């Protein structure tokens, strides 16, 4: 599968909008890839055919996905990514990267907020 032709440009714009640490970049890139894939699937077009007019929508959808699930929060704010807490001798366990990526895979960035914009570019499946 070919990568979206403007992926690097969109990723750069997304990174510049968020305060991203180096260890968070893979999660953000994966979230962007998933959003682009979901947009292509919803619109019934190839990733290489996604019109430039949807780039800002893709950025907004990725930011919504990241913010609503708290994927970029610091350790002190990661209640959504908390896996377990023990009291005796205090132990806190956060989700692993694999669990985080699995959560991203099950999330659907194509919400009611964006369907109206995407429907303008949606094609009937063949």
TALINJO-V749599 format. One record per residue. N is the residue number from 1. PHI is phi as a letter, one per 20 degrees, with the letter a starting at -180 (* if undefined). Layout:
# TALINJO-V749599
[[N	PHI] [N	PHI]]
This chain:
# TALINJO-V749599
[[1	*] [2	f] [3	f] [4	g] [5	f] [6	d] [7	g] [8	f] [9	f] [10	f] [11	f] [12	f] [13	f] [14	f] [15	f] [16	f] [17	e] [18	d] [19	e] [20	d] [21	e] [22	g] [23	f] [24	e] [25	f] [26	f] [27	f] [28	f] [29	f] [30	f] [31	f] [32	f] [33	g] [34	f] [35	f] [36	f] [37	f] [38	f] [39	f] [40	f] [41	f] [42	f] [43	e] [44	l] [45	c] [46	f] [47	g] [48	f] [49	d] [50	f] [51	f] [52	g] [53	f] [54	e] [55	g] [56	f] [57	f] [58	f] [59	f] [60	f] [61	f] [62	f] [63	f] [64	f] [65	g] [66	f] [67	f] [68	f] [69	d] [70	m] [71	f] [72	d] [73	f] [74	f] [75	g] [76	f] [77	d] [78	e] [79	f] [80	f] [81	e] [82	f] [83	e] [84	b] [85	c] [86	c] [87	e] [88	f] [89	m] [90	l] [91	c] [92	c] [93	c] [94	d] [95	f] [96	f] [97	g] [98	f] [99	f] [100	f] [101	f] [102	f] [103	f] [104	f] [105	f] [106	e] [107	f] [108	d] [109	f] [110	e] [111	d] [112	g] [113	f] [114	d] [115	g] [116	g] [117	f] [118	f] [119	f] [120	f] [121	d] [122	f] [123	d] [124	f] [125	f] [126	e]]
